[in-house]
Amino acid sequence: MATGTAVDVVMPQMGVSVSEGTITKWNKQVGDAIEADETLLEISTDKVDTEVPAPATGVVTEILVPEGETVDVGTVLARIGGEGSAPATPPEPATQPAAEAAEASASEGQTPAPEPTPLAQPAQPVVQGNGKSFVSPVVARIASEHGIDPSQVPGTGSGGRVTKKDIQAFLASGEPDARKASETPPAAAAPAYTPTVAAAAAPTSQEVQPPGQPPGIGEQIEPMSAMRRGIAEHMRRSLDTSAHVTSAIEVDMSKVVQIREKLKKEFQAAYGVNPTYLAFIARAATETLREYPWINGELRGDKIVTRNYVNLGFAVELADGKGLIVPVVKNAETLNLLGMAKAIADIAKRARDKQLTPDDVAGGTFTITNPGGYGTFHGTPVISQPQAAILGTYAIVKRPWVVQDDRGEDVIAIRPIMNLTLTYDHRLVDGALAGRFLRDLREKLETWDESAY
């Protein structure tokens, strides 16, 4: 249904830890008609590359953020008018009298209506009630951790906004003012986008230049994507937050191999899905997690949070190893082997096709990563915050294995062996608990029959 009034298109929230996103492509331009739920643009975050559908039917009247710009969650990206509406005419730039009038209104406790700014006009910082430029949650967290007043940091972002790189460079520079106590800002409304100034002012002596050396002979430099930057930040933050410890166990996968060979043709013919080893492990891990709620829990301040459900995250590789995303299978405890195999195949396909929604990457309680598909037999994965643990699955390798024959005597046989690792947060999970979890998971994989899955 067409809308008679303008509808804002905002940067969506792509997970609780995601504070910003980058516009990678506009599929429509100003003046184009668009239907509700038709793809309007594509965005990239540290969690997901995805398409953003139009929230209403109408005509694209404004595009406020160009391709390649990174803005905060909730920022207005575009506007869609009613059906047949004409593109909005860019307003005249704000004059000095208008600015003075706005300042006078603000001093009297009134909030003047914001003047829309065309892309060609010089950007001004988005200002909160205390007079300081808006900072993203990531920047605010870093400033709070280091006791920095963000207003003392030279900003190179849109409209002078302080970016994460700015505050990190400010810390690295050892500026004498870097330890000023920060004030707690009041709650602010969703940020409005202020475009980048076309001709930047001459740098001052306080501006921090981006780090890095120019490329040498034989070297190439490429910019980090929003997802790569996000992964780097999240992994570093996880190591700084959790006390990482990894335990490992060897599993005889003979029983799983037999069941999989029996079910493979049936599943593919009847349901179009492949019962991978990952699906078997996920089923067994889900049942084991229900017996070990702390490993499926998290630390929240000085409280331990446990759950009666299991939301399994699965690490999915993107772009030939240049990206990683962790979509989540919700309420995995309700799925049998077939349901688990279908759910894993579905989220992996939608991840690679950029069809994930914000809900698909949120709410995970435990993560499984599967680098064993490339032949690796051991690793120490990094925990996905704020979870307590992550399970690593590795290659199945035929090895000599000591077993008991029918007479109860030890003999050497060839068995398909898999290494499993559990990396856990030692603040919550002790080594003995992790060891028992791995022991019980191994027992299920080695003894369960087809009906148990």
PETA-V831146 format. One record per backbone hydrogen bond with DSSP energy under -1.0 kcal/mol. CO is the residue of the C=O (numbers start at 1). NH is the residue of the N-H. If there is no record, write none. Layout:
BEGIN
CO_NH / CO_NH
END
This chain:
BEGIN
1_57 / 7_80 / 9_77 / 9_78 / 11_74 / 15_18 / 19_73 / 21_71 / 22_44 / 23_68 / 25_42 / 29_32 / 32_60 / 34_58 / 35_38 / 38_54 / 40_27 / 40_28 / 41_52 / 42_24 / 42_25 / 43_50 / 44_22 / 48_45 / 50_43 / 52_40 / 52_41 / 54_37 / 57_3 / 58_34 / 59_81 / 60_31 / 62_79 / 66_69 / 69_23 / 71_21 / 72_75 / 75_11 / 77_64 / 77_65 / 78_9 / 79_61 / 79_62 / 80_7 / 82_85 / 95_99 / 96_100 / 97_101 / 98_102 / 99_103 / 100_104 / 101_105 / 102_106 / 103_107 / 104_108 / 105_110 / 106_109 / 118_121 / 126_134 / 128_131 / 132_128 / 136_140 / 137_141 / 138_142 / 139_143 / 140_144 / 141_145 / 142_146 / 143_148 / 149_152 / 150_153 / 157_160 / 158_161 / 161_157 / 163_167 / 164_168 / 165_169 / 166_170 / 167_171 / 168_172 / 169_173 / 170_175 / 171_174 / 175_178 / 177_180 / 204_207 / 216_219 / 225_229 / 226_230 / 227_231 / 228_232 / 229_233 / 230_234 / 231_235 / 232_236 / 233_237 / 234_238 / 235_239 / 236_240 / 237_241 / 238_242 / 242_244 / 243_426 / 245_424 / 247_422 / 249_420 / 251_418 / 253_257 / 254_258 / 255_259 / 256_260 / 257_261 / 258_262 / 259_263 / 260_264 / 263_267 / 264_268 / 265_269 / 266_270 / 267_271 / 267_273 / 274_276 / 276_280 / 277_281 / 278_282 / 279_283 / 280_284 / 281_285 / 282_286 / 283_287 / 284_288 / 285_289 / 286_290 / 288_291 / 294_297 / 298_305 / 300_303 / 303_300 / 305_298 / 310_332 / 311_365 / 311_366 / 312_329 / 313_368 / 316_325 / 318_323 / 319_322 / 323_318 / 325_316 / 327_314 / 329_312 / 331_334 / 332_335 / 336_340 / 337_341 / 338_342 / 339_343 / 340_344 / 341_345 / 342_346 / 343_347 / 344_348 / 345_349 / 346_350 / 347_351 / 348_352 / 349_353 / 350_355 / 357_360 / 358_361 / 359_362 / 360_328 / 366_313 / 367_391 / 368_315 / 369_393 / 371_374 / 372_375 / 376_395 / 384_387 / 388_425 / 390_423 / 391_369 / 392_421 / 393_372 / 397_417 / 399_415 / 401_413 / 403_411 / 405_408 / 409_405 / 411_403 / 413_401 / 415_399 / 416_253 / 417_397 / 418_251 / 419_394 / 420_249 / 421_392 / 422_247 / 423_390 / 424_245 / 425_428 / 425_429 / 430_434 / 431_435 / 432_436 / 433_437 / 434_438 / 435_439 / 436_440 / 437_441 / 438_442 / 439_443 / 440_444 / 441_445 / 442_446 / 443_447 / 444_448 / 449_452 / 450_453 / 453_337
END
